[in-house]
Structures are given as structure tokens and as C-alpha cells.
């Protein structure tokens, strides 16, 4: 069966070309280098001091130095590790918890579904940063607390999208046939529902990474993440914000690192959305604008549909 494409999606793919399709791969490689081997991008340690205090960007120090003579480039490179680690782990926690909650709610009786979804709606009504601040105030500061806060704060968004998809997929003929032939709810969820949810979950998770980076950096900026002198984008940005007029490079380069990381993550999510399933991307953008921070997609041409169709129709029960 031919899946109707989103109007304008195919020209957009052509316009972006091969380089645009490589952005997700480039982003993954970039993240892995920053997480596992940041020393490849920096010649000095992030806490090593020199005699050059508040030196502007030069050939010896490309990003300049701070008040203690530490290399800003080194601190920017090594400062990516706590932010990316907290963001990626937080999104993983949100994906696991959100998918489990969404599938459970989508396959539960109507009264239980109503109870679970009302709880999810209440959490969705609260700002992500507010939820994170409440949890960190309870559990204390640190990377582990940020991971838990991001996981809890982003879980309702994944649960809402998955629950909506599960309810629609349950009306598919192959799912109903599996239930008629005696397939249990657990077996139906694992063999028929989850495989058809993976595309949108992957796309949603890749886009959520950017907003997790922004939230984690904001928490570190407020002093709730990694503490100085250890490098961290948020804490270094806060330290340099007070001297922005005289030493602009202290806050500029950590801020640019946060911006570039968010742009790469969001653009990678857009590319995955287009390559994997452009039709499903419309519903994802419209159903969770607060989690992804996106505007609704353009309207679909008359005659097309945005109802989910399983990528591969499975047999009733094996």
C-alpha cells in the first residue's frame, strides 16, 4: 500500500540533498566524540591553569582564557560531557517509561485509561522546567538528579503520543485478528503494537534530545548541575555572564555550543521524520508542541490522510 506523503515533504528532501541526510550520522559521531574522547579536540585539560588571565581568543588559545587562566576551548569541549550524558540518559528514561505507560493505558479498560491519561494531562500542563526544579529540590543537585528530572518531566509527552497511537492501532485488522485467535494483551503489545510504534518513538526521542540539552543547561546555569571548577556549559555560561561586557568570550562560546547542539539534534529529528515516515511526522508535530517546541506542520492536501498505517502488516498470530 502506498503511504500518502505530506505535501511538500518530498521537495524538501530533494532540496536538502545528501548532506542533509547525513546530518543524523554526523550528529551521532559528534556526540560520541564529545562523550568518549573529548581529548581529541583539546590540547589541555579543562582545569589546567596558565599565566594568561582573561586572554582574548588568539592563536595560542582559540577561545581565550578565563579568570584563572584556564583554556575556554578545553572547558567548552569537556563541558559537553555532563550535559550530553544527562540529556541522553534522561531521554532514555522518558522513552522507556513513556512507552510503557502509553501502551498500558492504550490497552487498558476505558476507566483505567481515563485515570492514567488525566494524570498525564495534569503533568503536561506543568512546564518541564518547573517539574525538573521540584524534583531536583527534593533529590538534590547533580547529574543524577538532572537525569531523573528530565526523565520524569518528558515521560508524559511520550506517554500521550504512544497512547494515542496504540488506540488507533488496536482497530487495525491484524490486531483484531490476533485477539480473536487468542493472543494475550502482552503478546499483542510486544509482537504487533510496539514494532509499529518504533518509528515515531525514535523520531520523537531524537527531537527531544535538543530540548533536554536546553533544560539540562538551564539547570546547570541555575547552579543545580555540575559544580565549579568542573567544566559544564551551563555553569560556565553563568560564570561568564557577569563579565560579558569586558570578557565576552567566557559566555559566548559555551552559549554557542549549546545552540549548535540543539540545532543539530532538532535538525536530525526532522531528517529522521522525513526519511522514516514523513506522514507520521505531521501528527507528531501537532500532538506534542510543548515537548518538542515546534509549530504545527502545514496542512495536508485534500484527499490525503494522516491516520497511522502499519509499516508492515503482520499475520494474525504465529
Secondary structure, DSSP 8 states (H G I E B T S, - for coil): ------TTHHHHHHHHHHHHHHHHHHHHHHHHHHHH-GGGG-SS-TT---S--S--S-SS-TT-B-TTS-BHHHHHHHTHHHHHHHHHHHHHHHHHHHHHHHHHHHHS-HHHHHHHHHHHHHHHHS-HHHHHHHHHHHH-SSHHHHHHHHHHHHHHHHHHHHHHHHHHHTTSHHHHHHHHTT--HHHHIIIIIHHHHHHHHHHHHHHHHHHHHHHHHHHHHTTSSS-TTS--HHHHHHHHHTTTTT-THHHHHHHHHHHHHHHHHHHHHHHHHHHHHHHHHHHHHHH-HHHHT--------TT---S---SS---S--
